Amino acid sequence: HHAIWIFISNYFVTQQERDQMLEEFRSIDKNGDGQLSKAEMLDGYKKFFGKNPDDEFFEDIFKKLDKN
């Protein structure tokens, strides 16, 4: 996960896009610990898409992304 972030941020986005992604991440990371909890991810999804995700879809995505 961390390696993917480095790869994407170094090869596919501009500095402005990286700054924007970091700002968006920080807006979702409510407790400021540098990690997104399940609740923070759910709130972020609602913020960006304006609706609740399908429960099965969200659980599947969270399991794939959760590395700790």
mmJSON file of the N, C-alpha and C atoms, coordinates in Angstrom:
{"data_MODEL":{"atom_site":{
"group_PDB":["ATOM","ATOM","ATOM","ATOM","ATOM","ATOM","ATOM","ATOM","ATOM","ATOM","ATOM","ATOM","ATOM","ATOM","ATOM","ATOM","ATOM","ATOM","ATOM","ATOM","ATOM","ATOM","ATOM","ATOM","ATOM","ATOM","ATOM","ATOM","ATOM","ATOM","ATOM","ATOM","ATOM","ATOM","ATOM","ATOM","ATOM","ATOM","ATOM","ATOM","ATOM","ATOM","ATOM","ATOM","ATOM","ATOM","ATOM","ATOM","ATOM","ATOM","ATOM","ATOM","ATOM","ATOM","ATOM","ATOM","ATOM","ATOM","ATOM","ATOM","ATOM","ATOM","ATOM","ATOM","ATOM","ATOM","ATOM","ATOM","ATOM","ATOM","ATOM","ATOM","ATOM","ATOM","ATOM","ATOM","ATOM","ATOM","ATOM","ATOM","ATOM","ATOM","ATOM","ATOM","ATOM","ATOM","ATOM","ATOM","ATOM","ATOM","ATOM","ATOM","ATOM","ATOM","ATOM","ATOM","ATOM","ATOM","ATOM","ATOM","ATOM","ATOM","ATOM","ATOM","ATOM","ATOM","ATOM","ATOM","ATOM","ATOM","ATOM","ATOM","ATOM","ATOM","ATOM","ATOM","ATOM","ATOM","ATOM","ATOM","ATOM","ATOM","ATOM","ATOM","ATOM","ATOM","ATOM","ATOM","ATOM","ATOM","ATOM","ATOM","ATOM","ATOM","ATOM","ATOM","ATOM","ATOM","ATOM","ATOM","ATOM","ATOM","ATOM","ATOM","ATOM","ATOM","ATOM","ATOM","ATOM","ATOM","ATOM","ATOM","ATOM","ATOM","ATOM","ATOM","ATOM","ATOM","ATOM","ATOM","ATOM","ATOM","ATOM","ATOM","ATOM","ATOM","ATOM","ATOM","ATOM","ATOM","ATOM","ATOM","ATOM","ATOM","ATOM","ATOM","ATOM","ATOM","ATOM","ATOM","ATOM","ATOM","ATOM","ATOM","ATOM","ATOM","ATOM","ATOM","ATOM","ATOM","ATOM","ATOM","ATOM","ATOM","ATOM","ATOM","ATOM","ATOM","ATOM","ATOM","ATOM","ATOM","ATOM","ATOM"],
"id":[1,2,3,4,5,6,7,8,9,10,11,12,13,14,15,16,17,18,19,20,21,22,23,24,25,26,27,28,29,30,31,32,33,34,35,36,37,38,39,40,41,42,43,44,45,46,47,48,49,50,51,52,53,54,55,56,57,58,59,60,61,62,63,64,65,66,67,68,69,70,71,72,73,74,75,76,77,78,79,80,81,82,83,84,85,86,87,88,89,90,91,92,93,94,95,96,97,98,99,100,101,102,103,104,105,106,107,108,109,110,111,112,113,114,115,116,117,118,119,120,121,122,123,124,125,126,127,128,129,130,131,132,133,134,135,136,137,138,139,140,141,142,143,144,145,146,147,148,149,150,151,152,153,154,155,156,157,158,159,160,161,162,163,164,165,166,167,168,169,170,171,172,173,174,175,176,177,178,179,180,181,182,183,184,185,186,187,188,189,190,191,192,193,194,195,196,197,198,199,200,201,202,203,204],
"type_symbol":["N","C","C","N","C","C","N","C","C","N","C","C","N","C","C","N","C","C","N","C","C","N","C","C","N","C","C","N","C","C","N","C","C","N","C","C","N","C","C","N","C","C","N","C","C","N","C","C","N","C","C","N","C","C","N","C","C","N","C","C","N","C","C","N","C","C","N","C","C","N","C","C","N","C","C","N","C","C","N","C","C","N","C","C","N","C","C","N","C","C","N","C","C","N","C","C","N","C","C","N","C","C","N","C","C","N","C","C","N","C","C","N","C","C","N","C","C","N","C","C","N","C","C","N","C","C","N","C","C","N","C","C","N","C","C","N","C","C","N","C","C","N","C","C","N","C","C","N","C","C","N","C","C","N","C","C","N","C","C","N","C","C","N","C","C","N","C","C","N","C","C","N","C","C","N","C","C","N","C","C","N","C","C","N","C","C","N","C","C","N","C","C","N","C","C","N","C","C","N","C","C","N","C","C"],
"label_atom_id":["N","CA","C","N","CA","C","N","CA","C","N","CA","C","N","CA","C","N","CA","C","N","CA","C","N","CA","C","N","CA","C","N","CA","C","N","CA","C","N","CA","C","N","CA","C","N","CA","C","N","CA","C","N","CA","C","N","CA","C","N","CA","C","N","CA","C","N","CA","C","N","CA","C","N","CA","C","N","CA","C","N","CA","C","N","CA","C","N","CA","C","N","CA","C","N","CA","C","N","CA","C","N","CA","C","N","CA","C","N","CA","C","N","CA","C","N","CA","C","N","CA","C","N","CA","C","N","CA","C","N","CA","C","N","CA","C","N","CA","C","N","CA","C","N","CA","C","N","CA","C","N","CA","C","N","CA","C","N","CA","C","N","CA","C","N","CA","C","N","CA","C","N","CA","C","N","CA","C","N","CA","C","N","CA","C","N","CA","C","N","CA","C","N","CA","C","N","CA","C","N","CA","C","N","CA","C","N","CA","C","N","CA","C","N","CA","C","N","CA","C","N","CA","C","N","CA","C","N","CA","C","N","CA","C","N","CA","C"],
"label_alt_id":[null,null,null,null,null,null,null,null,null,null,null,null,null,null,null,null,null,null,null,null,null,null,null,null,null,null,null,null,null,null,null,null,null,null,null,null,null,null,null,null,null,null,null,null,null,null,null,null,null,null,null,null,null,null,null,null,null,null,null,null,null,null,null,null,null,null,null,null,null,null,null,null,null,null,null,null,null,null,null,null,null,null,null,null,null,null,null,null,null,null,null,null,null,null,null,null,null,null,null,null,null,null,null,null,null,null,null,null,null,null,null,null,null,null,null,null,null,null,null,null,null,null,null,null,null,null,null,null,null,null,null,null,null,null,null,null,null,null,null,null,null,null,null,null,null,null,null,null,null,null,null,null,null,null,null,null,null,null,null,null,null,null,null,null,null,null,null,null,null,null,null,null,null,null,null,null,null,null,null,null,null,null,null,null,null,null,null,null,null,null,null,null,null,null,null,null,null,null,null,null,null,null,null,null],
"label_comp_id":["HIS","HIS","HIS","HIS","HIS","HIS","ALA","ALA","ALA","ILE","ILE","ILE","TRP","TRP","TRP","ILE","ILE","ILE","PHE","PHE","PHE","ILE","ILE","ILE","SER","SER","SER","ASN","ASN","ASN","TYR","TYR","TYR","PHE","PHE","PHE","VAL","VAL","VAL","THR","THR","THR","GLN","GLN","GLN","GLN","GLN","GLN","GLU","GLU","GLU","ARG","ARG","ARG","ASP","ASP","ASP","GLN","GLN","GLN","MET","MET","MET","LEU","LEU","LEU","GLU","GLU","GLU","GLU","GLU","GLU","PHE","PHE","PHE","ARG","ARG","ARG","SER","SER","SER","ILE","ILE","ILE","ASP","ASP","ASP","LYS","LYS","LYS","ASN","ASN","ASN","GLY","GLY","GLY","ASP","ASP","ASP","GLY","GLY","GLY","GLN","GLN","GLN","LEU","LEU","LEU","SER","SER","SER","LYS","LYS","LYS","ALA","ALA","ALA","GLU","GLU","GLU","MET","MET","MET","LEU","LEU","LEU","ASP","ASP","ASP","GLY","GLY","GLY","TYR","TYR","TYR","LYS","LYS","LYS","LYS","LYS","LYS","PHE","PHE","PHE","PHE","PHE","PHE","GLY","GLY","GLY","LYS","LYS","LYS","ASN","ASN","ASN","PRO","PRO","PRO","ASP","ASP","ASP","ASP","ASP","ASP","GLU","GLU","GLU","PHE","PHE","PHE","PHE","PHE","PHE","GLU","GLU","GLU","ASP","ASP","ASP","ILE","ILE","ILE","PHE","PHE","PHE","LYS","LYS","LYS","LYS","LYS","LYS","LEU","LEU","LEU","ASP","ASP","ASP","LYS","LYS","LYS","ASN","ASN","ASN"],
"label_asym_id":["A","A","A","A","A","A","A","A","A","A","A","A","A","A","A","A","A","A","A","A","A","A","A","A","A","A","A","A","A","A","A","A","A","A","A","A","A","A","A","A","A","A","A","A","A","A","A","A","A","A","A","A","A","A","A","A","A","A","A","A","A","A","A","A","A","A","A","A","A","A","A","A","A","A","A","A","A","A","A","A","A","A","A","A","A","A","A","A","A","A","A","A","A","A","A","A","A","A","A","A","A","A","A","A","A","A","A","A","A","A","A","A","A","A","A","A","A","A","A","A","A","A","A","A","A","A","A","A","A","A","A","A","A","A","A","A","A","A","A","A","A","A","A","A","A","A","A","A","A","A","A","A","A","A","A","A","A","A","A","A","A","A","A","A","A","A","A","A","A","A","A","A","A","A","A","A","A","A","A","A","A","A","A","A","A","A","A","A","A","A","A","A","A","A","A","A","A","A","A","A","A","A","A","A"],
"label_entity_id":["1","1","1","1","1","1","1","1","1","1","1","1","1","1","1","1","1","1","1","1","1","1","1","1","1","1","1","1","1","1","1","1","1","1","1","1","1","1","1","1","1","1","1","1","1","1","1","1","1","1","1","1","1","1","1","1","1","1","1","1","1","1","1","1","1","1","1","1","1","1","1","1","1","1","1","1","1","1","1","1","1","1","1","1","1","1","1","1","1","1","1","1","1","1","1","1","1","1","1","1","1","1","1","1","1","1","1","1","1","1","1","1","1","1","1","1","1","1","1","1","1","1","1","1","1","1","1","1","1","1","1","1","1","1","1","1","1","1","1","1","1","1","1","1","1","1","1","1","1","1","1","1","1","1","1","1","1","1","1","1","1","1","1","1","1","1","1","1","1","1","1","1","1","1","1","1","1","1","1","1","1","1","1","1","1","1","1","1","1","1","1","1","1","1","1","1","1","1","1","1","1","1","1","1"],
"label_seq_id":[1,1,1,2,2,2,3,3,3,4,4,4,5,5,5,6,6,6,7,7,7,8,8,8,9,9,9,10,10,10,11,11,11,12,12,12,13,13,13,14,14,14,15,15,15,16,16,16,17,17,17,18,18,18,19,19,19,20,20,20,21,21,21,22,22,22,23,23,23,24,24,24,25,25,25,26,26,26,27,27,27,28,28,28,29,29,29,30,30,30,31,31,31,32,32,32,33,33,33,34,34,34,35,35,35,36,36,36,37,37,37,38,38,38,39,39,39,40,40,40,41,41,41,42,42,42,43,43,43,44,44,44,45,45,45,46,46,46,47,47,47,48,48,48,49,49,49,50,50,50,51,51,51,52,52,52,53,53,53,54,54,54,55,55,55,56,56,56,57,57,57,58,58,58,59,59,59,60,60,60,61,61,61,62,62,62,63,63,63,64,64,64,65,65,65,66,66,66,67,67,67,68,68,68],
"pdbx_PDB_ins_code":[null,null,null,null,null,null,null,null,null,null,null,null,null,null,null,null,null,null,null,null,null,null,null,null,null,null,null,null,null,null,null,null,null,null,null,null,null,null,null,null,null,null,null,null,null,null,null,null,null,null,null,null,null,null,null,null,null,null,null,null,null,null,null,null,null,null,null,null,null,null,null,null,null,null,null,null,null,null,null,null,null,null,null,null,null,null,null,null,null,null,null,null,null,null,null,null,null,null,null,null,null,null,null,null,null,null,null,null,null,null,null,null,null,null,null,null,null,null,null,null,null,null,null,null,null,null,null,null,null,null,null,null,null,null,null,null,null,null,null,null,null,null,null,null,null,null,null,null,null,null,null,null,null,null,null,null,null,null,null,null,null,null,null,null,null,null,null,null,null,null,null,null,null,null,null,null,null,null,null,null,null,null,null,null,null,null,null,null,null,null,null,null,null,null,null,null,null,null,null,null,null,null,null,null],
"Cartn_x":[0.832,0.0,0.874,1.849,2.74,3.561,4.016,4.803,3.963,2.704,1.809,1.642,1.439,1.297,2.544,3.715,4.967,5.051,4.74,4.793,3.846,2.598,1.612,2.032,2.438,2.758,4.001,4.897,6.112,5.973,5.076,5.039,3.769,2.693,1.439,0.772,1.303,0.635,1.639,1.114,1.936,2.031,2.909,3.039,1.716,1.025,-0.262,-1.28,-1.289,-2.206,-1.833,-0.541,-0.096,-0.543,-0.372,-0.791,-2.286,-3.055,-4.508,-4.895,-4.235,-4.53,-4.212,-3.092,-2.715,-3.72,-4.171,-5.179,-6.485,-6.892,-8.108,-7.942,-6.779,-6.513,-6.611,-5.984,-6.012,-7.418,-8.256,-9.632,-10.44,-10.055,-10.74,-10.169,-8.867,-8.165,-8.478,-9.657,-10.168,-9.276,-8.679,-7.855,-6.388,-6.041,-4.692,-3.597,-3.942,-2.922,-2.216,-2.587,-1.933,-2.489,-3.532,-4.18,-5.679,-6.355,-7.801,-8.478,-9.283,-10.081,-11.25,-11.941,-13.11,-14.146,-14.362,-15.333,-14.896,-13.601,-13.091,-13.24,-12.975,-13.141,-14.605,-15.501,-16.928,-17.365,-16.916,-17.235,-16.672,-15.454,-14.837,-15.613,-16.068,-16.87,-18.132,-18.812,-20.042,-19.759,-18.622,-18.257,-18.059,-17.327,-16.978,-18.085,-18.879,-19.896,-21.312,-21.481,-22.776,-23.79,-23.317,-24.222,-23.432,-24.17,-23.544,-23.178,-22.035,-21.69,-22.517,-22.597,-23.179,-22.35,-22.991,-22.27,-21.259,-21.671,-20.775,-19.576,-19.832,-18.751,-17.763,-18.29,-17.432,-16.604,-17.214,-16.489,-15.369,-15.658,-14.653,-13.478,-13.767,-12.702,-11.894,-12.571,-11.864,-10.944,-11.405,-10.572,-9.334,-9.5,-8.364,-7.34,-7.815,-6.918,-6.342,-7.018,-6.602,-5.366,-4.272,-3.016,-2.513,-3.309,-2.86,-3.986],
"Cartn_y":[-1.192,0.0,1.252,1.317,2.474,2.578,1.455,1.465,1.934,1.551,1.989,3.501,4.039,5.494,6.21,5.722,6.347,6.288,5.14,4.983,5.958,5.999,6.892,8.344,8.701,10.102,10.563,9.658,10.043,10.019,9.198,9.005,9.482,9.652,9.928,11.242,11.946,13.173,14.316,15.502,16.69,17.024,17.94,18.366,18.938,19.684,20.253,19.144,18.112,16.989,16.236,16.067,15.413,16.21,17.529,18.396,18.285,18.237,18.126,16.777,15.694,14.379,14.34,14.93,14.975,15.784,16.878,17.705,16.923,16.208,15.396,14.294,13.64,12.591,13.155,14.283,14.897,15.291,15.676,16.046,14.82,13.654,12.406,11.836,12.006,11.48,12.366,12.181,13.062,13.113,11.99,11.995,12.305,12.498,12.927,11.915,10.623,9.615,9.098,9.621,9.196,7.915,7.383,6.175,6.422,5.72,5.863,4.66,4.933,3.877,3.554,2.501,2.113,3.24,3.834,4.926,6.14,6.464,7.599,7.343,6.104,5.769,5.889,5.443,5.525,6.986,7.81,9.241,9.879,9.492,10.013,9.614,8.371,7.904,8.744,8.928,9.732,11.162,11.716,13.084,13.202,12.276,12.379,11.926,10.942,10.398,10.8,11.423,11.921,10.854,9.651,8.564,7.498,6.614,5.475,4.418,3.78,2.702,1.459,0.59,-0.725,-1.426,-2.012,-2.623,-3.678,-4.55,-5.617,-5.044,-4.079,-3.416,-2.756,-2.014,-1.297,-2.27,-3.328,-4.32,-4.96,-5.269,-5.882,-4.933,-3.682,-2.696,-2.496,-2.361,-2.132,-3.313,-4.515,-5.702,-5.72,-5.311,-5.313,-4.233,-3.121,-2.021,-2.07,-2.755,-2.778,-3.669,-3.023,-3.754,-3.796,-3.268,-3.329,-3.688],
"Cartn_z":[0.0,0.0,0.0,0.883,0.932,-0.363,-0.863,-2.101,-3.281,-3.297,-4.371,-4.321,-3.11,-2.949,-3.48,-3.149,-3.607,-5.126,-5.699,-7.145,-7.834,-7.377,-7.981,-7.812,-6.616,-6.362,-7.107,-7.426,-8.138,-9.66,-10.175,-11.612,-12.314,-11.587,-12.262,-11.869,-10.928,-10.503,-10.376,-10.525,-10.358,-8.873,-8.538,-7.145,-6.644,-7.476,-7.09,-6.797,-7.62,-7.397,-6.114,-5.859,-4.616,-3.407,-3.479,-2.374,-2.138,-3.218,-3.096,-2.487,-2.929,-2.366,-0.878,-0.499,0.914,1.718,1.177,1.847,2.025,0.993,1.083,2.123,2.124,3.109,4.519,4.736,6.069,6.487,5.522,5.865,6.296,5.822,6.192,7.487,7.697,8.87,10.081,10.652,11.707,12.948,13.341,14.549,14.271,13.003,12.64,12.883,12.917,13.183,11.931,10.759,9.522,8.943,9.561,9.071,9.034,8.142,8.052,8.69,9.694,10.311,9.393,9.714,8.934,8.957,10.116,10.237,9.427,9.445,8.671,7.176,6.749,5.338,4.922,5.788,5.481,5.381,6.313,6.254,4.989,4.615,3.396,2.155,2.12,0.982,0.863,1.994,1.998,1.537,1.974,1.599,0.086,-0.5,-1.908,-2.855,-2.429,-3.328,-2.943,-1.784,-1.368,-0.994,-0.732,-0.351,0.4,1.034,1.698,0.66,0.837,-0.092,0.209,-0.749,-0.54,0.534,1.546,2.675,2.238,1.344,0.886,0.141,-0.713,-1.456,-0.491,0.467,1.408,2.245,2.738,3.545,2.726,1.467,0.593,0.378,0.083,-0.133,1.144,2.272,3.528,3.857,3.667,3.945,3.055,1.789,0.866,1.224,1.766,2.079,3.482,4.399,5.797,5.971,6.309,6.46,7.904,8.859,10.251,11.149],
"occupancy":[1.0,1.0,1.0,1.0,1.0,1.0,1.0,1.0,1.0,1.0,1.0,1.0,1.0,1.0,1.0,1.0,1.0,1.0,1.0,1.0,1.0,1.0,1.0,1.0,1.0,1.0,1.0,1.0,1.0,1.0,1.0,1.0,1.0,1.0,1.0,1.0,1.0,1.0,1.0,1.0,1.0,1.0,1.0,1.0,1.0,1.0,1.0,1.0,1.0,1.0,1.0,1.0,1.0,1.0,1.0,1.0,1.0,1.0,1.0,1.0,1.0,1.0,1.0,1.0,1.0,1.0,1.0,1.0,1.0,1.0,1.0,1.0,1.0,1.0,1.0,1.0,1.0,1.0,1.0,1.0,1.0,1.0,1.0,1.0,1.0,1.0,1.0,1.0,1.0,1.0,1.0,1.0,1.0,1.0,1.0,1.0,1.0,1.0,1.0,1.0,1.0,1.0,1.0,1.0,1.0,1.0,1.0,1.0,1.0,1.0,1.0,1.0,1.0,1.0,1.0,1.0,1.0,1.0,1.0,1.0,1.0,1.0,1.0,1.0,1.0,1.0,1.0,1.0,1.0,1.0,1.0,1.0,1.0,1.0,1.0,1.0,1.0,1.0,1.0,1.0,1.0,1.0,1.0,1.0,1.0,1.0,1.0,1.0,1.0,1.0,1.0,1.0,1.0,1.0,1.0,1.0,1.0,1.0,1.0,1.0,1.0,1.0,1.0,1.0,1.0,1.0,1.0,1.0,1.0,1.0,1.0,1.0,1.0,1.0,1.0,1.0,1.0,1.0,1.0,1.0,1.0,1.0,1.0,1.0,1.0,1.0,1.0,1.0,1.0,1.0,1.0,1.0,1.0,1.0,1.0,1.0,1.0,1.0,1.0,1.0,1.0,1.0,1.0,1.0],
"B_iso_or_equiv":[0.0,0.0,0.0,0.0,0.0,0.0,0.0,0.0,0.0,0.0,0.0,0.0,0.0,0.0,0.0,0.0,0.0,0.0,0.0,0.0,0.0,0.0,0.0,0.0,0.0,0.0,0.0,0.0,0.0,0.0,0.0,0.0,0.0,0.0,0.0,0.0,0.0,0.0,0.0,0.0,0.0,0.0,0.0,0.0,0.0,0.0,0.0,0.0,0.0,0.0,0.0,0.0,0.0,0.0,0.0,0.0,0.0,0.0,0.0,0.0,0.0,0.0,0.0,0.0,0.0,0.0,0.0,0.0,0.0,0.0,0.0,0.0,0.0,0.0,0.0,0.0,0.0,0.0,0.0,0.0,0.0,0.0,0.0,0.0,0.0,0.0,0.0,0.0,0.0,0.0,0.0,0.0,0.0,0.0,0.0,0.0,0.0,0.0,0.0,0.0,0.0,0.0,0.0,0.0,0.0,0.0,0.0,0.0,0.0,0.0,0.0,0.0,0.0,0.0,0.0,0.0,0.0,0.0,0.0,0.0,0.0,0.0,0.0,0.0,0.0,0.0,0.0,0.0,0.0,0.0,0.0,0.0,0.0,0.0,0.0,0.0,0.0,0.0,0.0,0.0,0.0,0.0,0.0,0.0,0.0,0.0,0.0,0.0,0.0,0.0,0.0,0.0,0.0,0.0,0.0,0.0,0.0,0.0,0.0,0.0,0.0,0.0,0.0,0.0,0.0,0.0,0.0,0.0,0.0,0.0,0.0,0.0,0.0,0.0,0.0,0.0,0.0,0.0,0.0,0.0,0.0,0.0,0.0,0.0,0.0,0.0,0.0,0.0,0.0,0.0,0.0,0.0,0.0,0.0,0.0,0.0,0.0,0.0,0.0,0.0,0.0,0.0,0.0,0.0],
"pdbx_formal_charge":[null,null,null,null,null,null,null,null,null,null,null,null,null,null,null,null,null,null,null,null,null,null,null,null,null,null,null,null,null,null,null,null,null,null,null,null,null,null,null,null,null,null,null,null,null,null,null,null,null,null,null,null,null,null,null,null,null,null,null,null,null,null,null,null,null,null,null,null,null,null,null,null,null,null,null,null,null,null,null,null,null,null,null,null,null,null,null,null,null,null,null,null,null,null,null,null,null,null,null,null,null,null,null,null,null,null,null,null,null,null,null,null,null,null,null,null,null,null,null,null,null,null,null,null,null,null,null,null,null,null,null,null,null,null,null,null,null,null,null,null,null,null,null,null,null,null,null,null,null,null,null,null,null,null,null,null,null,null,null,null,null,null,null,null,null,null,null,null,null,null,null,null,null,null,null,null,null,null,null,null,null,null,null,null,null,null,null,null,null,null,null,null,null,null,null,null,null,null,null,null,null,null,null,null],
"auth_seq_id":[1,1,1,2,2,2,3,3,3,4,4,4,5,5,5,6,6,6,7,7,7,8,8,8,9,9,9,10,10,10,11,11,11,12,12,12,13,13,13,14,14,14,15,15,15,16,16,16,17,17,17,18,18,18,19,19,19,20,20,20,21,21,21,22,22,22,23,23,23,24,24,24,25,25,25,26,26,26,27,27,27,28,28,28,29,29,29,30,30,30,31,31,31,32,32,32,33,33,33,34,34,34,35,35,35,36,36,36,37,37,37,38,38,38,39,39,39,40,40,40,41,41,41,42,42,42,43,43,43,44,44,44,45,45,45,46,46,46,47,47,47,48,48,48,49,49,49,50,50,50,51,51,51,52,52,52,53,53,53,54,54,54,55,55,55,56,56,56,57,57,57,58,58,58,59,59,59,60,60,60,61,61,61,62,62,62,63,63,63,64,64,64,65,65,65,66,66,66,67,67,67,68,68,68],
"auth_comp_id":["HIS","HIS","HIS","HIS","HIS","HIS","ALA","ALA","ALA","ILE","ILE","ILE","TRP","TRP","TRP","ILE","ILE","ILE","PHE","PHE","PHE","ILE","ILE","ILE","SER","SER","SER","ASN","ASN","ASN","TYR","TYR","TYR","PHE","PHE","PHE","VAL","VAL","VAL","THR","THR","THR","GLN","GLN","GLN","GLN","GLN","GLN","GLU","GLU","GLU","ARG","ARG","ARG","ASP","ASP","ASP","GLN","GLN","GLN","MET","MET","MET","LEU","LEU","LEU","GLU","GLU","GLU","GLU","GLU","GLU","PHE","PHE","PHE","ARG","ARG","ARG","SER","SER","SER","ILE","ILE","ILE","ASP","ASP","ASP","LYS","LYS","LYS","ASN","ASN","ASN","GLY","GLY","GLY","ASP","ASP","ASP","GLY","GLY","GLY","GLN","GLN","GLN","LEU","LEU","LEU","SER","SER","SER","LYS","LYS","LYS","ALA","ALA","ALA","GLU","GLU","GLU","MET","MET","MET","LEU","LEU","LEU","ASP","ASP","ASP","GLY","GLY","GLY","TYR","TYR","TYR","LYS","LYS","LYS","LYS","LYS","LYS","PHE","PHE","PHE","PHE","PHE","PHE","GLY","GLY","GLY","LYS","LYS","LYS","ASN","ASN","ASN","PRO","PRO","PRO","ASP","ASP","ASP","ASP","ASP","ASP","GLU","GLU","GLU","PHE","PHE","PHE","PHE","PHE","PHE","GLU","GLU","GLU","ASP","ASP","ASP","ILE","ILE","ILE","PHE","PHE","PHE","LYS","LYS","LYS","LYS","LYS","LYS","LEU","LEU","LEU","ASP","ASP","ASP","LYS","LYS","LYS","ASN","ASN","ASN"],
"auth_asym_id":["A","A","A","A","A","A","A","A","A","A","A","A","A","A","A","A","A","A","A","A","A","A","A","A","A","A","A","A","A","A","A","A","A","A","A","A","A","A","A","A","A","A","A","A","A","A","A","A","A","A","A","A","A","A","A","A","A","A","A","A","A","A","A","A","A","A","A","A","A","A","A","A","A","A","A","A","A","A","A","A","A","A","A","A","A","A","A","A","A","A","A","A","A","A","A","A","A","A","A","A","A","A","A","A","A","A","A","A","A","A","A","A","A","A","A","A","A","A","A","A","A","A","A","A","A","A","A","A","A","A","A","A","A","A","A","A","A","A","A","A","A","A","A","A","A","A","A","A","A","A","A","A","A","A","A","A","A","A","A","A","A","A","A","A","A","A","A","A","A","A","A","A","A","A","A","A","A","A","A","A","A","A","A","A","A","A","A","A","A","A","A","A","A","A","A","A","A","A","A","A","A","A","A","A"],
"auth_atom_id":["N","CA","C","N","CA","C","N","CA","C","N","CA","C","N","CA","C","N","CA","C","N","CA","C","N","CA","C","N","CA","C","N","CA","C","N","CA","C","N","CA","C","N","CA","C","N","CA","C","N","CA","C","N","CA","C","N","CA","C","N","CA","C","N","CA","C","N","CA","C","N","CA","C","N","CA","C","N","CA","C","N","CA","C","N","CA","C","N","CA","C","N","CA","C","N","CA","C","N","CA","C","N","CA","C","N","CA","C","N","CA","C","N","CA","C","N","CA","C","N","CA","C","N","CA","C","N","CA","C","N","CA","C","N","CA","C","N","CA","C","N","CA","C","N","CA","C","N","CA","C","N","CA","C","N","CA","C","N","CA","C","N","CA","C","N","CA","C","N","CA","C","N","CA","C","N","CA","C","N","CA","C","N","CA","C","N","CA","C","N","CA","C","N","CA","C","N","CA","C","N","CA","C","N","CA","C","N","CA","C","N","CA","C","N","CA","C","N","CA","C","N","CA","C","N","CA","C","N","CA","C","N","CA","C","N","CA","C"],
"pdbx_PDB_model_num":[1,1,1,1,1,1,1,1,1,1,1,1,1,1,1,1,1,1,1,1,1,1,1,1,1,1,1,1,1,1,1,1,1,1,1,1,1,1,1,1,1,1,1,1,1,1,1,1,1,1,1,1,1,1,1,1,1,1,1,1,1,1,1,1,1,1,1,1,1,1,1,1,1,1,1,1,1,1,1,1,1,1,1,1,1,1,1,1,1,1,1,1,1,1,1,1,1,1,1,1,1,1,1,1,1,1,1,1,1,1,1,1,1,1,1,1,1,1,1,1,1,1,1,1,1,1,1,1,1,1,1,1,1,1,1,1,1,1,1,1,1,1,1,1,1,1,1,1,1,1,1,1,1,1,1,1,1,1,1,1,1,1,1,1,1,1,1,1,1,1,1,1,1,1,1,1,1,1,1,1,1,1,1,1,1,1,1,1,1,1,1,1,1,1,1,1,1,1,1,1,1,1,1,1]
}}}
